[in-house]
Amino acid sequence: MRVLTRILLVVLVSLVLAPALVAQEKGRIDTAISSDSRETMEEKKSFPQTQPKIYIFAMVADAPQGTPVKAVWIAEKCEGVAANTKFAETTTKFPGGATWIPYSYSKPNPQWAPGNYRVELFLGADLAATVRFSIASKSLLPCTSSPR
């Protein structure tokens, strides 16, 4: 009877812990940010229309080496662009451990369309994080009065 009880206990604990082990095996994105600098990685959520390049950084951890990490760039609601337009997609292989994976997109010609953007980050086939940022409209400079 004690052997049966132990077997049932082991089976029950395995069933309870299995989802956590599977989730850990897939990995995770701990942090994801947008920035205007690959060097400083300072988080920014708004950029000018003339921003030369926008960077997305994803801290990936506990994923098996070689797991595809994909960034999908989407114009959510931007002037002159249909809502939720996908305009770029990049996939890289996770090198293992815990590491920052950088993505970037250069300024379209002649400039970024003002509005709201998002970058969806996938680990394998699963959406793991979303980074949102905006492009500000050109601001009008205040008029100055000339001396009379």
Helices and strands as residue ranges (DSSP letters): H 2-26, E 28-35, E 46-47, E 53-61, E 68-78, E 85-93, E 98-106, E 115-123, E 126-135
